[in-house]
Amino acid sequence: MARILLLIVLVWILFQIVKRMAANTDSKPSAKPDEKFVQCANCGCHIPESESQIKNNKIVCNSPECLQK
Ligand SMILES: [Zn+2]
């Protein structure tokens, strides 16, 4: 009987660990934390490198005003 109780406790602990790990992966932000930020040459705002564009050898943001210049 003691063995069965021990097994139940072990399964319960495992379940709690798995539940906690699942909760941790869900709460992670979707944005890349180590993404490099660059400064727009026209308006000076900081934007993620993936959202920046290069125009006339200058880094600009996605705003239409900066892209037209
Ligand atoms: Zn800009």
N, CA, C, O and the ligand as a Tripos MOL2 file, in Angstrom:
@<TRIPOS>MOLECULE
protein
  277   275    70     0     0
PROTEIN
NO_CHARGES

@<TRIPOS>ATOM
      1 N           0.8330   -1.2150    0.0000 N.3       1 MET1
      2 CA          0.0000    0.0000    0.0000 C.3       1 MET1
      3 C           0.8620    1.2560    0.0000 C.2       1 MET1
      4 O           0.5500    2.2390   -0.6730 O.2       1 MET1
      5 N           1.9490    1.2100    0.7650 N.am      2 ALA2
      6 CA          2.8460    2.3680    0.8450 C.3       2 ALA2
      7 C           3.4630    2.6710   -0.5060 C.2       2 ALA2
      8 O           3.6670    3.8300   -0.8650 O.2       2 ALA2
      9 N           3.7610    1.6060   -1.2600 N.am      3 ARG3
     10 CA          4.3620    1.8060   -2.5900 C.3       3 ARG3
     11 C           3.3980    2.5210   -3.5340 C.2       3 ARG3
     12 O           3.7980    3.3890   -4.3090 O.2       3 ARG3
     13 N           2.1350    2.1470   -3.4560 N.am      4 ILE4
     14 CA          1.1260    2.7700   -4.3330 C.3       4 ILE4
     15 C           1.0020    4.2570   -3.9990 C.2       4 ILE4
     16 O           0.9220    5.1030   -4.8890 O.2       4 ILE4
     17 N           0.9880    4.5560   -2.7050 N.am      5 LEU5
     18 CA          0.9060    5.9590   -2.2730 C.3       5 LEU5
     19 C           2.1090    6.7460   -2.7920 C.2       5 LEU5
     20 O           1.9690    7.8630   -3.2900 O.2       5 LEU5
     21 N           3.3010    6.1400   -2.6650 N.am      6 LEU6
     22 CA          4.5330    6.7790   -3.1330 C.3       6 LEU6
     23 C           4.4570    7.0500   -4.6370 C.2       6 LEU6
     24 O           4.8660    8.1100   -5.1120 O.2       6 LEU6
     25 N           3.9230    6.0650   -5.3800 N.am      7 LEU7
     26 CA          3.7820    6.2010   -6.8340 C.3       7 LEU7
     27 C           2.8240    7.3520   -7.1710 C.2       7 LEU7
     28 O           3.0840    8.1400   -8.0800 O.2       7 LEU7
     29 N           1.7300    7.4370   -6.4380 N.am      8 ILE8
     30 CA          0.7490    8.5110   -6.6770 C.3       8 ILE8
     31 C           1.3960    9.8760   -6.4320 C.2       8 ILE8
     32 O           1.2120   10.8160   -7.2050 O.2       8 ILE8
     33 N           2.1620    9.9640   -5.3330 N.am      9 VAL9
     34 CA          2.8410   11.2270   -4.9990 C.3       9 VAL9
     35 C           3.8440   11.5930   -6.0940 C.2       9 VAL9
     36 O           3.9270   12.7490   -6.5080 O.2       9 VAL9
     37 N           4.6010   10.6010   -6.5570 N.am     10 LEU10
     38 CA          5.5990   10.8440   -7.6140 C.3      10 LEU10
     39 C           4.9310   11.3350   -8.9000 C.2      10 LEU10
     40 O           5.4070   12.2760   -9.5350 O.2      10 LEU10
     41 N           3.8270   10.6890   -9.2760 N.am     11 VAL11
     42 CA          3.1060   11.0860  -10.4880 C.3      11 VAL11
     43 C           2.5780   12.5080  -10.3280 C.2      11 VAL11
     44 O           2.6170   13.3040  -11.2660 O.2      11 VAL11
     45 N           2.0790   12.8230   -9.1150 N.am     12 TRP12
     46 CA          1.5290   14.1600   -8.8560 C.3      12 TRP12
     47 C           2.6240   15.2270   -8.9710 C.2      12 TRP12
     48 O           2.4000   16.2970   -9.5360 O.2      12 TRP12
     49 N           3.8200   14.9190   -8.4240 N.am     13 ILE13
     50 CA          4.9480   15.8650   -8.4970 C.3      13 ILE13
     51 C           5.3530   16.0740   -9.9600 C.2      13 ILE13
     52 O           5.5800   17.2040  -10.3940 O.2      13 ILE13
     53 N           5.4390   14.9730  -10.7120 N.am     14 LEU14
     54 CA          5.7880   15.0650  -12.1360 C.3      14 LEU14
     55 C           4.7750   15.9320  -12.8790 C.2      14 LEU14
     56 O           5.1430   16.7640  -13.7090 O.2      14 LEU14
     57 N           3.4930   15.7250  -12.5690 N.am     15 PHE15
     58 CA          2.4310   16.4870  -13.2120 C.3      15 PHE15
     59 C           2.5890   17.9840  -12.9160 C.2      15 PHE15
     60 O           2.4190   18.8220  -13.8010 O.2      15 PHE15
     61 N           2.9160   18.3050  -11.6610 N.am     16 GLN16
     62 CA          3.0980   19.7050  -11.2760 C.3      16 GLN16
     63 C           4.2770   20.3390  -12.0180 C.2      16 GLN16
     64 O           4.2050   21.4920  -12.4420 O.2      16 GLN16
     65 N           5.3700   19.5660  -12.1690 N.am     17 ILE17
     66 CA          6.5630   20.0860  -12.8670 C.3      17 ILE17
     67 C           6.2290   20.3560  -14.3380 C.2      17 ILE17
     68 O           6.5790   21.4030  -14.8840 O.2      17 ILE17
     69 N           5.5470   19.3970  -14.9680 N.am     18 VAL18
     70 CA          5.1770   19.5510  -16.3830 C.3      18 VAL18
     71 C           4.2580   20.7520  -16.5550 C.2      18 VAL18
     72 O           4.4010   21.5180  -17.5080 O.2      18 VAL18
     73 N           3.3020   20.9170  -15.6210 N.am     19 LYS19
     74 CA          2.3600   22.0300  -15.6840 C.3      19 LYS19
     75 C           3.0990   23.3740  -15.5810 C.2      19 LYS19
     76 O           2.7910   24.3280  -16.2950 O.2      19 LYS19
     77 N           4.0820   23.4170  -14.6700 N.am     20 ARG20
     78 CA          4.8540   24.6530  -14.4720 C.3      20 ARG20
     79 C           5.6850   24.9700  -15.7130 C.2      20 ARG20
     80 O           5.7790   26.1280  -16.1190 O.2      20 ARG20
     81 N           6.2940   23.9340  -16.3210 N.am     21 MET21
     82 CA          7.1020   24.1460  -17.5260 C.3      21 MET21
     83 C           6.2350   24.6520  -18.6780 C.2      21 MET21
     84 O           6.6490   25.5250  -19.4410 O.2      21 MET21
     85 N           5.0360   24.0980  -18.7930 N.am     22 ALA22
     86 CA          4.1190   24.5210  -19.8560 C.3      22 ALA22
     87 C           3.7040   25.9710  -19.6460 C.2      22 ALA22
     88 O           3.5920   26.7290  -20.6100 O.2      22 ALA22
     89 N           3.4760   26.3600  -18.4030 N.am     23 ALA23
     90 CA          3.0840   27.7320  -18.0970 C.3      23 ALA23
     91 C           4.2200   28.6950  -18.4080 C.2      23 ALA23
     92 O           3.9830   29.8110  -18.8710 O.2      23 ALA23
     93 N           5.4550   28.2650  -18.1540 N.am     24 ASN24
     94 CA          6.6170   29.1210  -18.4200 C.3      24 ASN24
     95 C           6.7790   29.3820  -19.9110 C.2      24 ASN24
     96 O           7.0810   30.5090  -20.3020 O.2      24 ASN24
     97 N           6.5890   28.3720  -20.7520 N.am     25 THR25
     98 CA          6.7710   28.5670  -22.1820 C.3      25 THR25
     99 C           5.6540   29.4360  -22.7390 C.2      25 THR25
    100 O           5.8660   30.1660  -23.7070 O.2      25 THR25
    101 N           4.4450   29.3670  -22.1330 N.am     26 ASP26
    102 CA          3.3320   30.1780  -22.6090 C.3      26 ASP26
    103 C           3.5390   31.6620  -22.2950 C.2      26 ASP26
    104 O           3.1430   32.5260  -23.0770 O.2      26 ASP26
    105 N           4.1680   31.9580  -21.1320 N.am     27 SER27
    106 CA          4.2930   33.3470  -20.7020 C.3      27 SER27
    107 C           5.4470   34.0740  -21.3800 C.2      27 SER27
    108 O           5.6150   35.2800  -21.2050 O.2      27 SER27
    109 N           6.2430   33.3360  -22.1580 N.am     28 LYS28
    110 CA          7.3760   33.9920  -22.8220 C.3      28 LYS28
    111 C           6.8700   34.9530  -23.8960 C.2      28 LYS28
    112 O           5.9590   34.6060  -24.6480 O.2      28 LYS28
    113 N           7.4380   36.1380  -23.9800 N.am     29 PRO29
    114 CA          7.0020   37.0730  -25.0180 C.3      29 PRO29
    115 C           7.3790   36.5610  -26.3940 C.2      29 PRO29
    116 O           8.4140   35.9180  -26.5680 O.2      29 PRO29
    117 N           6.5250   36.8520  -27.3790 N.am     30 SER30
    118 CA          6.7620   36.3370  -28.7220 C.3      30 SER30
    119 C           7.8850   37.1030  -29.4240 C.2      30 SER30
    120 O           8.5140   36.5780  -30.3420 O.2      30 SER30
    121 N           8.1380   38.3390  -28.9960 N.am     31 ALA31
    122 CA          9.1900   39.1230  -29.6340 C.3      31 ALA31
    123 C          10.5630   38.6000  -29.2430 C.2      31 ALA31
    124 O          10.7690   38.1250  -28.1270 O.2      31 ALA31
    125 N          11.4890   38.6960  -30.1710 N.am     32 LYS32
    126 CA         12.8440   38.2340  -29.8830 C.3      32 LYS32
    127 C          13.5110   39.2180  -28.9240 C.2      32 LYS32
    128 O          13.6360   40.3990  -29.2500 O.2      32 LYS32
    129 N          13.9360   38.7610  -27.7590 N.am     33 PRO33
    130 CA         14.4980   39.6960  -26.7770 C.3      33 PRO33
    131 C          15.8550   40.2510  -27.1810 C.2      33 PRO33
    132 O          16.2220   41.3520  -26.7700 O.2      33 PRO33
    133 N          16.6060   39.5010  -27.9840 N.am     34 ASP34
    134 CA         17.9530   39.9570  -28.3260 C.3      34 ASP34
    135 C          18.0100   40.5740  -29.7200 C.2      34 ASP34
    136 O          19.0720   40.6320  -30.3400 O.2      34 ASP34
    137 N          16.8620   41.0330  -30.2060 N.am     35 GLU35
    138 CA         16.8580   41.6350  -31.5370 C.3      35 GLU35
    139 C          17.5160   43.0170  -31.4910 C.2      35 GLU35
    140 O          17.2950   43.7970  -30.5650 O.2      35 GLU35
    141 N          18.3150   43.2930  -32.4940 N.am     36 LYS36
    142 CA         19.0560   44.5480  -32.5440 C.3      36 LYS36
    143 C          18.1260   45.7000  -32.9510 C.2      36 LYS36
    144 O          17.3030   45.5700  -33.8560 O.2      36 LYS36
    145 N          18.2870   46.8190  -32.2570 N.am     37 PHE37
    146 CA         17.5020   48.0130  -32.5940 C.3      37 PHE37
    147 C          18.3700   48.9810  -33.3800 C.2      37 PHE37
    148 O          19.5570   49.1510  -33.1010 O.2      37 PHE37
    149 N          17.7500   49.6110  -34.3680 N.am     38 VAL38
    150 CA         18.4690   50.5810  -35.1890 C.3      38 VAL38
    151 C          17.7160   51.9050  -35.1550 C.2      38 VAL38
    152 O          16.5230   51.9550  -34.8550 O.2      38 VAL38
    153 N          18.4440   52.9790  -35.4710 N.am     39 GLN39
    154 CA         17.8280   54.3040  -35.4430 C.3      39 GLN39
    155 C          17.4920   54.7530  -36.8540 C.2      39 GLN39
    156 O          18.3130   54.6360  -37.7640 O.2      39 GLN39
    157 N          16.2960   55.2630  -37.0310 N.am     40 CYS40
    158 CA         15.8660   55.7790  -38.3220 C.3      40 CYS40
    159 C          16.6420   57.0550  -38.6380 C.2      40 CYS40
    160 O          16.7610   57.9350  -37.7850 O.2      40 CYS40
    161 N          17.1740   57.1610  -39.8630 N.am     41 ALA41
    162 CA         17.9820   58.3170  -40.2380 C.3      41 ALA41
    163 C          17.1330   59.5680  -40.4240 C.2      41 ALA41
    164 O          17.6630   60.6780  -40.3660 O.2      41 ALA41
    165 N          15.8350   59.4180  -40.6440 N.am     42 ASN42
    166 CA         14.9720   60.5730  -40.8960 C.3      42 ASN42
    167 C          14.2750   61.0940  -39.6480 C.2      42 ASN42
    168 O          14.3530   62.2880  -39.3570 O.2      42 ASN42
    169 N          13.5940   60.2270  -38.9040 N.am     43 CYS43
    170 CA         12.8480   60.7150  -37.7460 C.3      43 CYS43
    171 C          13.5700   60.4230  -36.4380 C.2      43 CYS43
    172 O          13.1780   60.9470  -35.3950 O.2      43 CYS43
    173 N          14.6110   59.6040  -36.4670 N.am     44 GLY44
    174 CA         15.4120   59.3740  -35.2670 C.3      44 GLY44
    175 C          14.8290   58.3660  -34.2940 C.2      44 GLY44
    176 O          15.3970   58.1510  -33.2230 O.2      44 GLY44
    177 N          13.7080   57.7410  -34.6390 N.am     45 CYS45
    178 CA         13.1170   56.7780  -33.7100 C.3      45 CYS45
    179 C          13.8350   55.4300  -33.8170 C.2      45 CYS45
    180 O          14.4130   55.0910  -34.8500 O.2      45 CYS45
    181 N          13.7800   54.6730  -32.7190 N.am     46 HIS46
    182 CA         14.4400   53.3710  -32.6820 C.3      46 HIS46
    183 C          13.4530   52.2790  -33.0490 C.2      46 HIS46
    184 O          12.3520   52.2170  -32.5020 O.2      46 HIS46
    185 N          13.8440   51.4290  -33.9660 N.am     47 ILE47
    186 CA         12.9660   50.3650  -34.4570 C.3      47 ILE47
    187 C          13.7650   49.0650  -34.5230 C.2      47 ILE47
    188 O          14.9880   49.1050  -34.6580 O.2      47 ILE47
    189 N          13.0940   47.9110  -34.4300 N.am     48 PRO48
    190 CA         13.8000   46.6350  -34.5830 C.3      48 PRO48
    191 C          14.3990   46.5250  -35.9840 C.2      48 PRO48
    192 O          13.8240   47.0090  -36.9590 O.2      48 PRO48
    193 N          15.5510   45.8880  -36.0650 N.am     49 GLU49
    194 CA         16.2530   45.8000  -37.3530 C.3      49 GLU49
    195 C          15.3920   45.1310  -38.4210 C.2      49 GLU49
    196 O          15.4900   45.4710  -39.6000 O.2      49 GLU49
    197 N          14.5420   44.1740  -38.0110 N.am     50 SER50
    198 CA         13.7150   43.4570  -38.9840 C.3      50 SER50
    199 C          12.6480   44.3670  -39.5860 C.2      50 SER50
    200 O          12.1380   44.0870  -40.6700 O.2      50 SER50
    201 N          12.2990   45.4710  -38.8840 N.am     51 GLU51
    202 CA         11.2740   46.3860  -39.3970 C.3      51 GLU51
    203 C          11.8820   47.5770  -40.1190 C.2      51 GLU51
    204 O          11.1620   48.4290  -40.6380 O.2      51 GLU51
    205 N          13.2040   47.6360  -40.1530 N.am     52 SER52
    206 CA         13.8540   48.7730  -40.7950 C.3      52 SER52
    207 C          14.0580   48.4990  -42.2810 C.2      52 SER52
    208 O          14.0280   47.3520  -42.7270 O.2      52 SER52
    209 N          14.2610   49.5580  -43.0270 N.am     53 GLN53
    210 CA         14.5360   49.4340  -44.4550 C.3      53 GLN53
    211 C          15.7100   50.3350  -44.7970 C.2      53 GLN53
    212 O          15.9680   51.3330  -44.1240 O.2      53 GLN53
    213 N          16.4190   49.9620  -45.8630 N.am     54 ILE54
    214 CA         17.5660   50.7690  -46.2700 C.3      54 ILE54
    215 C          17.2020   51.5230  -47.5410 C.2      54 ILE54
    216 O          16.8590   50.9360  -48.5670 O.2      54 ILE54
    217 N          17.2890   52.8410  -47.4340 N.am     55 LYS55
    218 CA         16.9620   53.7060  -48.5790 C.3      55 LYS55
    219 C          18.1000   54.7120  -48.7430 C.2      55 LYS55
    220 O          18.4400   55.4220  -47.7970 O.2      55 LYS55
    221 N          18.6840   54.7750  -49.9290 N.am     56 ASN56
    222 CA         19.8330   55.6530  -50.2190 C.3      56 ASN56
    223 C          20.9590   55.4510  -49.1950 C.2      56 ASN56
    224 O          21.5480   56.4140  -48.7030 O.2      56 ASN56
    225 N          21.2450   54.1810  -48.8840 N.am     57 ASN57
    226 CA         22.2930   53.8060  -47.9270 C.3      57 ASN57
    227 C          22.0210   54.3300  -46.5090 C.2      57 ASN57
    228 O          22.9480   54.4470  -45.7080 O.2      57 ASN57
    229 N          20.7630   54.6440  -46.1970 N.am     58 LYS58
    230 CA         20.3940   55.0880  -44.8590 C.3      58 LYS58
    231 C          19.3410   54.1480  -44.3080 C.2      58 LYS58
    232 O          18.4930   53.6340  -45.0370 O.2      58 LYS58
    233 N          19.4150   53.9350  -42.9940 N.am     59 ILE59
    234 CA         18.4110   53.0840  -42.3490 C.3      59 ILE59
    235 C          17.1960   53.9480  -42.0300 C.2      59 ILE59
    236 O          17.3060   54.9570  -41.3340 O.2      59 ILE59
    237 N          16.0390   53.5450  -42.5450 N.am     60 VAL60
    238 CA         14.8060   54.2850  -42.2600 C.3      60 VAL60
    239 C          13.7510   53.3170  -41.7220 C.2      60 VAL60
    240 O          13.8290   52.1070  -41.9310 O.2      60 VAL60
    241 N          12.7560   53.8890  -41.0170 N.am     61 CYS61
    242 CA         11.6790   53.0610  -40.4670 C.3      61 CYS61
    243 C          10.6020   52.8690  -41.5290 C.2      61 CYS61
    244 O          10.7300   53.3630  -42.6490 O.2      61 CYS61
    245 N           9.5430   52.1530  -41.1730 N.am     62 ASN62
    246 CA          8.4880   51.8190  -42.1210 C.3      62 ASN62
    247 C           7.4830   52.9400  -42.3350 C.2      62 ASN62
    248 O           6.5610   52.7870  -43.1360 O.2      62 ASN62
    249 N           7.6380   54.0710  -41.6350 N.am     63 SER63
    250 CA          6.6310   55.1220  -41.7800 C.3      63 SER63
    251 C           6.7090   55.7320  -43.1710 C.2      63 SER63
    252 O           7.8070   55.9630  -43.6780 O.2      63 SER63
    253 N           5.5620   56.0000  -43.8020 N.am     64 PRO64
    254 CA          5.5460   56.4950  -45.1900 C.3      64 PRO64
    255 C           6.3340   57.7850  -45.3750 C.2      64 PRO64
    256 O           6.9470   57.9920  -46.4220 O.2      64 PRO64
    257 N           6.3230   58.6670  -44.3520 N.am     65 GLU65
    258 CA          7.0620   59.9310  -44.4570 C.3      65 GLU65
    259 C           8.5580   59.6830  -44.6400 C.2      65 GLU65
    260 O           9.2160   60.3330  -45.4530 O.2      65 GLU65
    261 N           9.0810   58.7270  -43.8660 N.am     66 CYS66
    262 CA         10.5210   58.4540  -43.9350 C.3      66 CYS66
    263 C          10.8870   57.7290  -45.2220 C.2      66 CYS66
    264 O          11.9890   57.9130  -45.7400 O.2      66 CYS66
    265 N           9.9760   56.9040  -45.7480 N.am     67 LEU67
    266 CA         10.2800   56.1610  -46.9660 C.3      67 LEU67
    267 C          10.2560   57.0630  -48.1920 C.2      67 LEU67
    268 O          10.9420   56.7840  -49.1750 O.2      67 LEU67
    269 N           9.4700   58.1500  -48.1510 N.am     68 GLN68
    270 CA          9.3560   59.0360  -49.3070 C.3      68 GLN68
    271 C          10.5690   59.9470  -49.4610 C.2      68 GLN68
    272 O          10.9060   60.3460  -50.5760 O.2      68 GLN68
    273 N          11.2120   60.2720  -48.3750 N.am     69 LYS69
    274 CA         12.3300   61.2210  -48.4090 C.3      69 LYS69
    275 C          13.5080   60.6630  -49.2170 C.2      69 LYS69
    276 O          14.5350   61.3290  -49.3500 O.2      69 LYS69
    277 ZN         11.5420   57.2400  -39.4670 Zn       70 ZN70
@<TRIPOS>BOND
     1     1     2 1
     2     2     3 1
     3     3     4 2
     4     3     5 am
     5     5     6 1
     6     6     7 1
     7     7     8 2
     8     7     9 am
     9     9    10 1
    10    10    11 1
    11    11    12 2
    12    11    13 am
    13    13    14 1
    14    14    15 1
    15    15    16 2
    16    15    17 am
    17    17    18 1
    18    18    19 1
    19    19    20 2
    20    19    21 am
    21    21    22 1
    22    22    23 1
    23    23    24 2
    24    23    25 am
    25    25    26 1
    26    26    27 1
    27    27    28 2
    28    27    29 am
    29    29    30 1
    30    30    31 1
    31    31    32 2
    32    31    33 am
    33    33    34 1
    34    34    35 1
    35    35    36 2
    36    35    37 am
    37    37    38 1
    38    38    39 1
    39    39    40 2
    40    39    41 am
    41    41    42 1
    42    42    43 1
    43    43    44 2
    44    43    45 am
    45    45    46 1
    46    46    47 1
    47    47    48 2
    48    47    49 am
    49    49    50 1
    50    50    51 1
    51    51    52 2
    52    51    53 am
    53    53    54 1
    54    54    55 1
    55    55    56 2
    56    55    57 am
    57    57    58 1
    58    58    59 1
    59    59    60 2
    60    59    61 am
    61    61    62 1
    62    62    63 1
    63    63    64 2
    64    63    65 am
    65    65    66 1
    66    66    67 1
    67    67    68 2
    68    67    69 am
    69    69    70 1
    70    70    71 1
    71    71    72 2
    72    71    73 am
    73    73    74 1
    74    74    75 1
    75    75    76 2
    76    75    77 am
    77    77    78 1
    78    78    79 1
    79    79    80 2
    80    79    81 am
    81    81    82 1
    82    82    83 1
    83    83    84 2
    84    83    85 am
    85    85    86 1
    86    86    87 1
    87    87    88 2
    88    87    89 am
    89    89    90 1
    90    90    91 1
    91    91    92 2
    92    91    93 am
    93    93    94 1
    94    94    95 1
    95    95    96 2
    96    95    97 am
    97    97    98 1
    98    98    99 1
    99    99   100 2
   100    99   101 am
   101   101   102 1
   102   102   103 1
   103   103   104 2
   104   103   105 am
   105   105   106 1
   106   106   107 1
   107   107   108 2
   108   107   109 am
   109   109   110 1
   110   110   111 1
   111   111   112 2
   112   111   113 am
   113   113   114 1
   114   114   115 1
   115   115   116 2
   116   115   117 am
   117   117   118 1
   118   118   119 1
   119   119   120 2
   120   119   121 am
   121   121   122 1
   122   122   123 1
   123   123   124 2
   124   123   125 am
   125   125   126 1
   126   126   127 1
   127   127   128 2
   128   127   129 am
   129   129   130 1
   130   130   131 1
   131   131   132 2
   132   131   133 am
   133   133   134 1
   134   134   135 1
   135   135   136 2
   136   135   137 am
   137   137   138 1
   138   138   139 1
   139   139   140 2
   140   139   141 am
   141   141   142 1
   142   142   143 1
   143   143   144 2
   144   143   145 am
   145   145   146 1
   146   146   147 1
   147   147   148 2
   148   147   149 am
   149   149   150 1
   150   150   151 1
   151   151   152 2
   152   151   153 am
   153   153   154 1
   154   154   155 1
   155   155   156 2
   156   155   157 am
   157   157   158 1
   158   158   159 1
   159   159   160 2
   160   159   161 am
   161   161   162 1
   162   162   163 1
   163   163   164 2
   164   163   165 am
   165   165   166 1
   166   166   167 1
   167   167   168 2
   168   167   169 am
   169   169   170 1
   170   170   171 1
   171   171   172 2
   172   171   173 am
   173   173   174 1
   174   174   175 1
   175   175   176 2
   176   175   177 am
   177   177   178 1
   178   178   179 1
   179   179   180 2
   180   179   181 am
   181   181   182 1
   182   182   183 1
   183   183   184 2
   184   183   185 am
   185   185   186 1
   186   186   187 1
   187   187   188 2
   188   187   189 am
   189   189   190 1
   190   190   191 1
   191   191   192 2
   192   191   193 am
   193   193   194 1
   194   194   195 1
   195   195   196 2
   196   195   197 am
   197   197   198 1
   198   198   199 1
   199   199   200 2
   200   199   201 am
   201   201   202 1
   202   202   203 1
   203   203   204 2
   204   203   205 am
   205   205   206 1
   206   206   207 1
   207   207   208 2
   208   207   209 am
   209   209   210 1
   210   210   211 1
   211   211   212 2
   212   211   213 am
   213   213   214 1
   214   214   215 1
   215   215   216 2
   216   215   217 am
   217   217   218 1
   218   218   219 1
   219   219   220 2
   220   219   221 am
   221   221   222 1
   222   222   223 1
   223   223   224 2
   224   223   225 am
   225   225   226 1
   226   226   227 1
   227   227   228 2
   228   227   229 am
   229   229   230 1
   230   230   231 1
   231   231   232 2
   232   231   233 am
   233   233   234 1
   234   234   235 1
   235   235   236 2
   236   235   237 am
   237   237   238 1
   238   238   239 1
   239   239   240 2
   240   239   241 am
   241   241   242 1
   242   242   243 1
   243   243   244 2
   244   243   245 am
   245   245   246 1
   246   246   247 1
   247   247   248 2
   248   247   249 am
   249   249   250 1
   250   250   251 1
   251   251   252 2
   252   251   253 am
   253   253   254 1
   254   254   255 1
   255   255   256 2
   256   255   257 am
   257   257   258 1
   258   258   259 1
   259   259   260 2
   260   259   261 am
   261   261   262 1
   262   262   263 1
   263   263   264 2
   264   263   265 am
   265   265   266 1
   266   266   267 1
   267   267   268 2
   268   267   269 am
   269   269   270 1
   270   270   271 1
   271   271   272 2
   272   271   273 am
   273   273   274 1
   274   274   275 1
   275   275   276 2
@<TRIPOS>SUBSTRUCTURE
     1 MET1         2 RESIDUE 1 A MET
     2 ALA2         6 RESIDUE 1 A ALA
     3 ARG3        10 RESIDUE 1 A ARG
     4 ILE4        14 RESIDUE 1 A ILE
     5 LEU5        18 RESIDUE 1 A LEU
     6 LEU6        22 RESIDUE 1 A LEU
     7 LEU7        26 RESIDUE 1 A LEU
     8 ILE8        30 RESIDUE 1 A ILE
     9 VAL9        34 RESIDUE 1 A VAL
    10 LEU10       38 RESIDUE 1 A LEU
    11 VAL11       42 RESIDUE 1 A VAL
    12 TRP12       46 RESIDUE 1 A TRP
    13 ILE13       50 RESIDUE 1 A ILE
    14 LEU14       54 RESIDUE 1 A LEU
    15 PHE15       58 RESIDUE 1 A PHE
    16 GLN16       62 RESIDUE 1 A GLN
    17 ILE17       66 RESIDUE 1 A ILE
    18 VAL18       70 RESIDUE 1 A VAL
    19 LYS19       74 RESIDUE 1 A LYS
    20 ARG20       78 RESIDUE 1 A ARG
    21 MET21       82 RESIDUE 1 A MET
    22 ALA22       86 RESIDUE 1 A ALA
    23 ALA23       90 RESIDUE 1 A ALA
    24 ASN24       94 RESIDUE 1 A ASN
    25 THR25       98 RESIDUE 1 A THR
    26 ASP26      102 RESIDUE 1 A ASP
    27 SER27      106 RESIDUE 1 A SER
    28 LYS28      110 RESIDUE 1 A LYS
    29 PRO29      114 RESIDUE 1 A PRO
    30 SER30      118 RESIDUE 1 A SER
    31 ALA31      122 RESIDUE 1 A ALA
    32 LYS32      126 RESIDUE 1 A LYS
    33 PRO33      130 RESIDUE 1 A PRO
    34 ASP34      134 RESIDUE 1 A ASP
    35 GLU35      138 RESIDUE 1 A GLU
    36 LYS36      142 RESIDUE 1 A LYS
    37 PHE37      146 RESIDUE 1 A PHE
    38 VAL38      150 RESIDUE 1 A VAL
    39 GLN39      154 RESIDUE 1 A GLN
    40 CYS40      158 RESIDUE 1 A CYS
    41 ALA41      162 RESIDUE 1 A ALA
    42 ASN42      166 RESIDUE 1 A ASN
    43 CYS43      170 RESIDUE 1 A CYS
    44 GLY44      174 RESIDUE 1 A GLY
    45 CYS45      178 RESIDUE 1 A CYS
    46 HIS46      182 RESIDUE 1 A HIS
    47 ILE47      186 RESIDUE 1 A ILE
    48 PRO48      190 RESIDUE 1 A PRO
    49 GLU49      194 RESIDUE 1 A GLU
    50 SER50      198 RESIDUE 1 A SER
    51 GLU51      202 RESIDUE 1 A GLU
    52 SER52      206 RESIDUE 1 A SER
    53 GLN53      210 RESIDUE 1 A GLN
    54 ILE54      214 RESIDUE 1 A ILE
    55 LYS55      218 RESIDUE 1 A LYS
    56 ASN56      222 RESIDUE 1 A ASN
    57 ASN57      226 RESIDUE 1 A ASN
    58 LYS58      230 RESIDUE 1 A LYS
    59 ILE59      234 RESIDUE 1 A ILE
    60 VAL60      238 RESIDUE 1 A VAL
    61 CYS61      242 RESIDUE 1 A CYS
    62 ASN62      246 RESIDUE 1 A ASN
    63 SER63      250 RESIDUE 1 A SER
    64 PRO64      254 RESIDUE 1 A PRO
    65 GLU65      258 RESIDUE 1 A GLU
    66 CYS66      262 RESIDUE 1 A CYS
    67 LEU67      266 RESIDUE 1 A LEU
    68 GLN68      270 RESIDUE 1 A GLN
    69 LYS69      274 RESIDUE 1 A LYS
    70 ZN70       277 GROUP 0 **** ****
